[in-house]
Amino acid sequence: KSAASDILSKKKTLPVIYALAHEAVGAELTALYAGADFTESDVPAVLALMDRAGARPYVEALVRAATAEAHDALGAVAPPAVPESHRILGELLDALAARKN
């Protein structure tokens, strides 16, 4: 699923919520979200506002922090009897954190 589909449906994802609260672009983005339904031609403008707000780096930092916390928790309960399961869970965490959409 692309970011464009979320924008077109005006889904309020974490990056959108962050940008809506941003001092520099929040008012403009709020006006867009309160207006008419988006079309494909609106998507670049919305993405540009989200970029100006720094939404991507903000969300990526949250993902890195949550992934590190999950790895720490996994490491704290690593039972030696099931090392394969532990390895698989660690790989799953990394794969989920690396997802782009």
Secondary structure, 3 states (H helix, E strand, C coil): CCHHHHHHCCCCCHHHHHHHCCCCCHHHHHHHHHCCCCCHHHHHHHHHHHHHHCHHHHHHHHHHHHHHHHHHHHHHCCCCCCHHHHHHHHHHHHHHHHCCC
